[in-house]
Amino acid sequence: MVQCLVLLGDGKIVAGGDFVKGRNLPRANLARLNADGSVDPAFNASANSLVIALTVQPDGKILVGGQFTVLCGQPRNRIGRLNADGTLDGAAAPAATQ
């Protein structure tokens, strides 16, 4: 089930929620849709659990929030940032916890 949507500057939409497929393509809780509604196969971001919040920063990077602990294969504690192409923004790595 889709929980949140965000419109990108190029007319595409990023969807977050609790799902494993987007129009029959494997998608783990995150997907980008083209303006015609088709799933963008170039966007392969994933989260290991529910995504409930998305927003786009002025630089085009996407903030993601939810119940996940892994984003794009890397540990993230319920918040992370993606580059515009859907890859994980490593510069936004979480601080180490004690």
Z-matrix of the N, CA and C atoms (Angstrom, degrees):
N
C 1 1.432
C 2 1.532 1 109.21
N 3 1.292 2 116.85 1 133.20
C 4 1.460 3 122.71 2 177.80
C 5 1.523 4 109.01 3 -75.64
N 6 1.328 5 115.73 4 130.93
C 7 1.462 6 122.06 5 -179.70
C 8 1.533 7 112.57 6 -107.92
N 9 1.336 8 116.92 7 -27.34
C 10 1.465 9 119.67 8 -176.45
C 11 1.523 10 109.87 9 -153.16
N 12 1.327 11 114.92 10 153.66
C 13 1.460 12 123.17 11 178.15
C 14 1.515 13 109.02 12 -136.69
N 15 1.318 14 116.63 13 149.71
C 16 1.455 15 120.37 14 172.45
C 17 1.529 16 107.83 15 -141.61
N 18 1.319 17 115.06 16 134.51
C 19 1.457 18 122.03 17 179.52
C 20 1.518 19 109.66 18 -88.01
N 21 1.319 20 116.11 19 128.63
C 22 1.459 21 121.81 20 178.41
C 23 1.519 22 110.19 21 -90.88
N 24 1.303 23 116.68 22 162.15
C 25 1.454 24 122.42 23 -177.79
C 26 1.515 25 114.48 24 -61.63
N 27 1.335 26 117.34 25 -23.79
C 28 1.469 27 121.12 26 -179.32
C 29 1.525 28 112.82 27 -91.75
N 30 1.344 29 117.11 28 7.47
C 31 1.456 30 120.91 29 179.23
C 32 1.518 31 114.43 30 91.03
N 33 1.331 32 116.86 31 -6.29
C 34 1.459 33 119.64 32 176.32
C 35 1.523 34 109.29 33 -80.16
N 36 1.321 35 116.16 34 163.10
C 37 1.459 36 122.25 35 -177.94
C 38 1.523 37 108.18 36 -126.65
N 39 1.333 38 116.32 37 134.88
C 40 1.458 39 120.96 38 171.35
C 41 1.517 40 107.46 39 -101.55
N 42 1.324 41 115.44 40 131.35
C 43 1.464 42 122.17 41 179.10
C 44 1.520 43 109.06 42 -114.24
N 45 1.326 44 115.38 43 140.54
C 46 1.456 45 121.56 44 175.54
C 47 1.512 46 109.31 45 -128.97
N 48 1.307 47 115.99 46 155.42
C 49 1.454 48 119.12 47 178.75
C 50 1.502 49 111.78 48 166.33
N 51 1.322 50 115.05 49 -139.90
C 52 1.449 51 123.34 50 -179.57
C 53 1.524 52 107.30 51 -128.42
N 54 1.323 53 116.53 52 88.08
C 55 1.461 54 121.55 53 -178.48
C 56 1.524 55 110.01 54 -151.90
N 57 1.315 56 116.03 55 160.22
C 58 1.462 57 121.16 56 -179.56
C 59 1.528 58 112.41 57 -118.33
N 60 1.334 59 116.40 58 -9.30
C 61 1.460 60 120.68 59 178.71
C 62 1.516 61 109.87 60 -139.81
N 63 1.312 62 114.76 61 148.81
C 64 1.451 63 122.50 62 171.40
C 65 1.517 64 107.67 63 -127.93
N 66 1.306 65 116.73 64 107.82
C 67 1.468 66 121.02 65 -177.84
C 68 1.521 67 111.69 66 51.23
N 69 1.328 68 115.80 67 46.85
C 70 1.466 69 124.85 68 177.03
C 71 1.522 70 115.38 69 71.77
N 72 1.324 71 118.58 70 7.98
C 73 1.463 72 121.32 71 171.24
C 74 1.526 73 107.78 72 -101.29
N 75 1.336 74 117.96 73 138.88
C 76 1.458 75 119.28 74 178.23
C 77 1.533 76 110.51 75 -61.59
N 78 1.302 77 115.70 76 124.82
C 79 1.461 78 122.08 77 177.92
C 80 1.516 79 107.83 78 -145.99
N 81 1.317 80 117.70 79 122.63
C 82 1.462 81 122.33 80 -176.79
C 83 1.523 82 110.36 81 -98.28
N 84 1.321 83 115.68 82 87.70
C 85 1.463 84 123.94 83 170.60
C 86 1.528 85 115.66 84 71.92
N 87 1.320 86 117.74 85 -1.84
C 88 1.467 87 122.80 86 175.83
C 89 1.527 88 108.86 87 -141.96
N 90 1.318 89 116.46 88 138.45
C 91 1.469 90 120.78 89 175.83
C 92 1.518 91 109.21 90 -153.55
N 93 1.321 92 115.52 91 150.89
C 94 1.472 93 120.09 92 173.61
C 95 1.515 94 107.40 93 -113.76
N 96 1.323 95 114.76 94 132.44
C 97 1.456 96 121.62 95 179.27
C 98 1.513 97 109.84 96 -105.96
N 99 1.315 98 115.90 97 139.19
C 100 1.459 99 120.93 98 173.00
C 101 1.520 100 109.01 99 -73.40
N 102 1.304 101 117.08 100 167.72
C 103 1.467 102 121.69 101 -178.44
C 104 1.527 103 112.28 102 -58.35
N 105 1.341 104 117.46 103 -26.95
C 106 1.468 105 120.71 104 179.32
C 107 1.533 106 113.03 105 -85.76
N 108 1.339 107 117.96 106 1.58
C 109 1.459 108 122.59 107 178.44
C 110 1.515 109 114.91 108 93.24
N 111 1.317 110 117.36 109 -6.25
C 112 1.465 111 119.75 110 177.94
C 113 1.534 112 109.87 111 -76.45
N 114 1.324 113 115.97 112 153.02
C 115 1.455 114 120.85 113 178.13
C 116 1.520 115 109.33 114 -75.19
N 117 1.317 116 116.41 115 132.97
C 118 1.460 117 121.93 116 178.99
C 119 1.532 118 108.71 117 -79.68
N 120 1.336 119 118.59 118 109.36
C 121 1.463 120 120.50 119 -176.98
C 122 1.524 121 113.56 120 -68.75
N 123 1.323 122 118.89 121 -16.02
C 124 1.456 123 121.81 122 -179.31
C 125 1.522 124 112.76 123 -78.76
N 126 1.321 125 117.71 124 -14.74
C 127 1.468 126 122.89 125 -177.58
C 128 1.525 127 107.82 126 -99.09
N 129 1.337 128 116.51 127 106.87
C 130 1.457 129 120.71 128 -174.89
C 131 1.516 130 113.54 129 -116.28
N 132 1.321 131 118.29 130 29.88
C 133 1.462 132 121.20 131 177.01
C 134 1.522 133 109.22 132 -66.00
N 135 1.328 134 116.06 133 148.23
C 136 1.456 135 120.20 134 178.77
C 137 1.522 136 110.02 135 -148.39
N 138 1.319 137 114.93 136 155.55
C 139 1.459 138 122.34 137 175.04
C 140 1.518 139 107.42 138 -134.10
N 141 1.338 140 116.97 139 147.02
C 142 1.459 141 119.40 140 -176.16
C 143 1.524 142 113.85 141 -84.49
N 144 1.323 143 117.65 142 2.82
C 145 1.463 144 120.98 143 176.68
C 146 1.522 145 108.57 144 -158.93
N 147 1.304 146 115.54 145 -172.99
C 148 1.461 147 124.68 146 -173.78
C 149 1.538 148 114.10 147 -52.33
N 150 1.324 149 116.18 148 132.85
C 151 1.466 150 123.72 149 171.57
C 152 1.526 151 106.68 150 -106.96
N 153 1.342 152 116.40 151 125.66
C 154 1.466 153 119.92 152 -176.49
C 155 1.519 154 114.23 153 -121.01
N 156 1.343 155 117.29 154 -6.09
C 157 1.461 156 119.06 155 -178.60
C 158 1.518 157 110.61 156 -147.03
N 159 1.317 158 115.98 157 137.16
C 160 1.464 159 123.33 158 176.37
C 161 1.517 160 108.74 159 -140.09
N 162 1.312 161 116.27 160 141.34
C 163 1.460 162 120.33 161 170.91
C 164 1.520 163 108.12 162 -150.87
N 165 1.310 164 116.42 163 153.25
C 166 1.462 165 121.79 164 179.89
C 167 1.523 166 108.71 165 -108.18
N 168 1.318 167 115.68 166 130.37
C 169 1.454 168 121.27 167 176.71
C 170 1.533 169 109.57 168 -82.03
N 171 1.326 170 117.46 169 163.20
C 172 1.466 171 120.23 170 179.72
C 173 1.535 172 114.06 171 -56.95
N 174 1.337 173 117.27 172 -27.43
C 175 1.469 174 120.50 173 179.35
C 176 1.529 175 112.83 174 -84.11
N 177 1.341 176 117.47 175 3.17
C 178 1.454 177 121.92 176 178.26
C 179 1.512 178 115.02 177 91.06
N 180 1.334 179 117.57 178 -5.91
C 181 1.463 180 120.24 179 177.99
C 182 1.528 181 109.27 180 -74.98
N 183 1.318 182 115.13 181 151.80
C 184 1.461 183 121.61 182 -172.36
C 185 1.524 184 109.49 183 -113.82
N 186 1.334 185 116.30 184 121.48
C 187 1.460 186 121.19 185 174.18
C 188 1.520 187 108.27 186 -87.55
N 189 1.328 188 115.24 187 135.57
C 190 1.457 189 122.15 188 -176.63
C 191 1.529 190 108.43 189 -124.94
N 192 1.319 191 116.27 190 132.03
C 193 1.458 192 120.44 191 176.87
C 194 1.515 193 110.45 192 -131.58
N 195 1.323 194 116.17 193 150.66
C 196 1.456 195 119.45 194 178.70
C 197 1.507 196 112.62 195 169.28
N 198 1.314 197 115.99 196 -154.81
C 199 1.459 198 122.25 197 -177.21
C 200 1.528 199 112.59 198 -98.15
N 201 1.305 200 118.01 199 9.61
C 202 1.460 201 122.53 200 -176.87
C 203 1.527 202 112.06 201 -76.89
N 204 1.326 203 115.07 202 156.92
C 205 1.466 204 122.09 203 173.00
C 206 1.527 205 111.04 204 -121.73
N 207 1.340 206 115.88 205 -4.73
C 208 1.462 207 121.85 206 176.04
C 209 1.525 208 107.79 207 -135.66
N 210 1.319 209 116.01 208 128.81
C 211 1.463 210 122.73 209 177.65
C 212 1.518 211 107.50 210 -127.33
N 213 1.320 212 116.65 211 122.51
C 214 1.473 213 122.10 212 -178.00
C 215 1.526 214 111.79 213 52.67
N 216 1.326 215 115.80 214 39.57
C 217 1.457 216 121.02 215 175.95
C 218 1.515 217 116.00 216 80.38
N 219 1.327 218 117.63 217 2.51
C 220 1.461 219 121.22 218 -178.07
C 221 1.531 220 110.24 219 -119.65
N 222 1.332 221 117.68 220 147.14
C 223 1.458 222 119.94 221 179.24
C 224 1.533 223 111.96 222 -62.26
N 225 1.299 224 114.88 223 129.02
C 226 1.464 225 121.97 224 174.96
C 227 1.522 226 106.44 225 -147.06
N 228 1.308 227 117.10 226 130.69
C 229 1.455 228 121.80 227 -175.68
C 230 1.521 229 110.97 228 -93.35
N 231 1.314 230 115.66 229 77.14
C 232 1.462 231 124.49 230 173.03
C 233 1.533 232 115.53 231 72.42
N 234 1.318 233 117.30 232 2.12
C 235 1.467 234 120.16 233 174.64
C 236 1.529 235 108.41 234 -149.74
N 237 1.317 236 115.29 235 143.54
C 238 1.456 237 119.92 236 177.96
C 239 1.515 238 109.93 237 -161.98
N 240 1.320 239 115.62 238 172.63
C 241 1.465 240 120.30 239 -179.86
C 242 1.518 241 108.98 240 -131.87
N 243 1.329 242 113.68 241 135.41
C 244 1.455 243 121.68 242 177.83
C 245 1.518 244 110.12 243 -107.90
N 246 1.319 245 115.75 244 147.82
C 247 1.456 246 119.97 245 168.21
C 248 1.523 247 107.54 246 -71.55
N 249 1.298 248 117.20 247 165.38
C 250 1.467 249 121.49 248 -177.58
C 251 1.525 250 112.66 249 -58.12
N 252 1.335 251 117.96 250 -26.92
C 253 1.466 252 121.07 251 -179.47
C 254 1.531 253 113.35 252 -85.51
N 255 1.341 254 117.49 253 0.68
C 256 1.461 255 121.82 254 178.42
C 257 1.511 256 114.82 255 94.51
N 258 1.321 257 118.04 256 -2.63
C 259 1.458 258 120.19 257 175.42
C 260 1.522 259 109.33 258 -79.54
N 261 1.308 260 116.05 259 155.34
C 262 1.455 261 121.09 260 -179.65
C 263 1.518 262 110.56 261 -70.47
N 264 1.315 263 117.06 262 134.49
C 265 1.461 264 122.17 263 175.81
C 266 1.523 265 107.79 264 -83.65
N 267 1.320 266 116.73 265 101.17
C 268 1.452 267 121.99 266 -178.35
C 269 1.514 268 113.68 267 -65.43
N 270 1.318 269 118.22 268 -21.13
C 271 1.458 270 121.26 269 178.63
C 272 1.522 271 111.57 270 -70.27
N 273 1.329 272 116.91 271 -14.84
C 274 1.463 273 120.91 272 -179.36
C 275 1.521 274 110.33 273 -104.72
N 276 1.329 275 116.53 274 34.61
C 277 1.469 276 120.71 275 179.92
C 278 1.522 277 109.61 276 -67.17
N 279 1.321 278 116.28 277 143.25
C 280 1.461 279 119.76 278 179.86
C 281 1.514 280 111.92 279 -69.18
N 282 1.309 281 116.16 280 153.51
C 283 1.457 282 120.54 281 175.23
C 284 1.522 283 109.08 282 -70.31
N 285 1.304 284 116.23 283 149.03
C 286 1.466 285 120.24 284 178.47
C 287 1.522 286 109.48 285 -65.39
N 288 1.315 287 115.41 286 142.36
C 289 1.462 288 119.62 287 178.35
C 290 1.514 289 109.88 288 -101.68
N 291 1.287 290 115.98 289 152.21
C 292 1.468 291 121.78 290 -179.86
C 293 1.492 292 110.25 291 -91.96
